[in-house]
Amino acid sequence: MREIKIRYNLRRNDIPKIKAKTEFFYINLDSLERFPIDKEWDILSRDLFTGLKDKNGTDIYEGDVLLKGKQNTVVTFSEGCFFLGSDPLVLSSGHREIIGDIHSNPELIK
């Protein structure tokens, strides 16, 4: 059975936005109810784990940017399926490498 994990991208809202850094938290469903996301945090994104790893063994999440050939491509989730660009994300993603994500590295998708 595949492990269900969610990557939260949070920013403290009690610090001016120019100085506030975003933080990532990785949460599985078992700990989700115990993790207090309160009024001090703005949730910028919730990214679902694909169940796959890149060539370095790093978990691949929705919103990650992978190098596909010579092109940077975003992992998305639509209609019950993960996609890498317009192609379904398949088990062969193990030969691809995560080079960033759309939240921390938006310049990668321009």
Residue, then its C-alpha position, 0 to 999 in steps of 0.5 A: m500500500r502506498e503511503i499518503k503524505i502531504r507537503y505543506n508550504l506555510r508562511r508565518n503571517d505575523i511577520p511582514k511578507i517581505k521578511a517572512k520565509t516560507e517553510f515546508f512541512y511534510i505530514n503523513l495522514d497519521s500525524l495530520e490531526r496532531f499538527p497544529i496549523d493555527k492562525e499564525w500560519d498562511i497555507l500557501s500550498r498542499d502538495l500530494f506525494t506521488g508515491l514515486k521517487d526521483k533518480n536520487g531517491t527524493d520523494i516526488y510531490e505535486g508541484d515539483v519541477l523535474l528535468k524532462g529531456k532538456q525541458n523543465t516540467v511540472v508535476t500536476f494532479s488532475e482527474g485522479c492522475f499525476f502528470l508530468g507536463s501533459d504525460p501521465l507520471v509513470l514508474s519510469s520517473g526514477h531516471r528524472e531529477i527534481i530540480g526545484d518546485i513551483h513555490s520556491n523556484p517559480e523561475l524554473i517554469k518560465 
